[in-house]
Amino acid sequence: MENLTLTPMQEWGLGLGNRVNISGPCSAETPEQVLETVKGVAKHDVHIIRAGIWKPRTRPNSFEGVGSVGLKWLKEAGKEVGKPVCCEVANVKHVYEALRGGIDILWIGARTTTNPFAVQEIADALDGVDIPVMVKNPVNPDLNLWIGAMERLYKKGISKIAAIHRGFSVHGEKKYRNTPMWQIPIELKRRIPGMPIICDPSHISGNRVLLQPVSQKAMDLDFDGLMLESHITPDKALSDAKQQVTPERLGEILESLTYRNLTTDNPEFKSHLQHLRDEIDELDHNLIDQLVKRMSIAREIGVFKKENNITILQPGRWEEIISDRVNYGRDQGLSDDILGEILKLIHQESIRHQTKVMNEQ
């Protein structure tokens, strides 16, 4: 059901345009903190106000949000600046409380998106309700799980849907709090062309220093907007202090961004671009032809191994290939990461071909 017929954000009835920026505190803490933050961010290029009301925390005894009372603070602050407001809902109770509080837009968080049972309960609670819902990607890098959450909402009549890209959890040392894995939201846009995608640099970065470059990357990829967390005194915030910025700094980040056009009517540009794309097409076909030849040799090796009763996997040879090709590619200006991933896929395909040869009668 990936051919979803979605309502564009400009038609949500909230005065939104083609590009939408969302900001506000990670968590609503006090009425004063919410109002002052909202008044600050509203001075800049912000179209929707956000605040966390219920906070899903990894461990107990940490700040888990003020609860339903914060809905009133958020709604009143939104009215003060004349902008729609949104908050996260993680269960049916949250949905009912948010609807009762007059919240304009809901979003489903990454931990909830991971659980199809929880998403289905939320979708059931919204059956027949005309309200926009934004869906954050699941914690793990699973595009089908992300799409599935949006399909559950769509089946209940929700057509005002947007995706929020907040990065993915990966093991080990990493630059970001949640690795962007940009190829996943790009693939989402390919599979559901009408899906608005908002980038959440705050949760991707986990550090305010990285917010600007991540935001620019999202704009370069033609995302439909940003969700950036702001707080009047970020270092004193009760949750995610390091990734929040003051309203003033928020304005500086938004003003620093370069917004690029999707296309142009310039005939010279179009002609030259088409020429370069034709070259890319030819090179891609050549790459495929070379892969076909490589797999043909891999099958020959499989036959030879079978005749001599030798295992398919040869760890020493595989390590030799990785080291040699990565070093060679690095000298040509290619990154170790991209080469490593490409070589792993080629190796998997080689093993598939050799396994088929080994099992032939």
Secondary structure, DSSP 8 states (H G I E B T S, - for coil): --------GGGSSS---SSEEEEE-SS---HHHHHHHHHHHTTSS--EEE--SS---SSTTS-----THHHHHHHHHHHHHT--EEEE--SHHHHHHHHHTT-SEEEE-HHHHT-HHHHHHHHHHTTT----EEEE--SSS-HHHHHHHHHHHHHTT---EEEEE--B--SS--SSSSB--THHHHHHHHHSTT--EEE-HHHHHSSGGGHHHHHHHHHHTT-SEEEEEB-SSGGG-SS-GGG-B-HHHHHHHHHH-----S----HHHHHHHHHHHHHHHHHHHHHHHHHHHHHHHHHHHHHHHHHTT--S--HHHHHHHHHHHHHHHHHTT--HHHHHHHHHHHHHHHHHHHHHHHT--
